[in-house]
Amino acid sequence: MSESQNYGNNSQTLVYDTDDFQFETMEQQNGQATVIRFELTDPRYHAGDMIVVLSGTDIHFHGMIGQIADGWAIATDRRGSLLPATVQ
């Protein structure tokens, strides 16, 4: 018997503006948030989807959502994050 899958076949991208995006830093490197936790209650999004946080046209965070539980998602951007490592 196959296991049920809780992810979609196609990855989606969730886009936020830095002015409206609230997150908690889970891990940081050189003052930049590399793993973040943020509220996500929209059932259309799943682990494996992407998140992009923009400031104008500049990308401040681009990562994959690795986990969603109890209305909170965790995403990782270990290479190019420009989000400050603070709790907002």
C-alpha positions as CSV (number, residue, x, y, z in Angstrom):
1,M,0.0,0.0,0.0
2,S,1.5,3.4,-1.0
3,E,1.9,6.2,1.5
4,S,-0.3,9.3,1.0
5,Q,1.6,12.3,-0.2
6,N,1.1,15.7,1.4
7,Y,2.7,17.7,-1.3
8,G,1.8,18.8,-4.7
9,N,3.3,17.7,-8.0
10,N,4.3,21.3,-8.9
11,S,6.2,23.7,-6.8
12,Q,4.7,27.1,-6.1
13,T,6.3,30.4,-5.2
14,L,5.1,32.5,-2.3
15,V,6.2,36.2,-2.6
16,Y,6.3,38.8,0.2
17,D,7.5,42.4,0.5
18,T,10.0,43.1,3.2
19,D,7.8,45.8,4.6
20,D,4.9,43.4,5.2
21,F,6.8,40.2,6.1
22,Q,7.2,39.1,9.7
23,F,9.5,36.3,10.6
24,E,11.5,34.7,13.4
25,T,15.2,33.9,12.8
26,M,15.9,30.3,13.6
27,E,19.6,30.3,12.3
28,Q,21.8,33.1,11.1
29,Q,25.2,33.7,9.5
30,N,27.1,37.0,9.6
31,G,24.0,38.8,10.9
32,Q,21.7,37.5,8.1
33,A,18.8,35.2,8.7
34,T,19.4,31.9,6.9
35,V,16.6,29.8,8.4
36,I,13.4,31.5,9.2
37,R,10.0,30.7,10.7
38,F,6.9,32.5,9.5
39,E,3.1,32.2,9.7
40,L,1.6,30.3,6.8
41,T,-2.0,29.1,7.1
42,D,-2.9,29.0,3.4
43,P,-3.5,25.3,2.5
44,R,-2.4,25.8,-1.1
45,Y,1.2,25.9,0.0
46,H,3.3,22.8,1.0
47,A,6.8,21.8,2.0
48,G,8.9,22.0,-1.2
49,D,7.3,25.3,-2.3
50,M,9.6,28.4,-2.6
51,I,9.5,31.7,-0.8
52,V,10.8,35.0,-2.1
53,V,11.0,38.1,0.0
54,L,11.5,41.3,-2.0
55,S,12.5,44.8,-1.3
56,G,11.4,46.6,-4.4
57,T,13.1,44.5,-7.1
58,D,15.9,43.2,-4.8
59,I,15.7,39.7,-3.5
60,H,16.3,39.6,0.2
61,F,15.5,35.9,0.8
62,H,15.0,33.1,-1.6
63,G,14.5,29.6,-0.2
64,M,12.6,26.4,0.0
65,I,9.9,25.7,2.6
66,G,11.1,22.6,4.3
67,Q,8.3,22.2,6.9
68,I,4.8,23.5,7.7
69,A,3.1,22.6,11.0
70,D,0.5,24.3,13.2
71,G,0.2,27.3,10.9
72,W,4.0,28.0,10.8
73,A,6.5,27.3,8.0
74,I,10.3,27.0,8.1
75,A,12.3,28.0,5.1
76,T,16.0,28.0,4.4
77,D,18.3,30.4,2.3
78,R,21.9,29.6,3.2
79,R,23.5,31.3,0.3
80,G,22.1,34.7,-0.4
81,S,19.9,35.9,2.4
82,L,19.9,39.6,3.1
83,L,17.2,39.5,5.8
84,P,18.5,40.8,9.1
85,A,18.8,38.2,11.9
86,T,16.2,39.7,14.2
87,V,12.8,38.8,15.6
88,Q,10.2,41.0,13.9
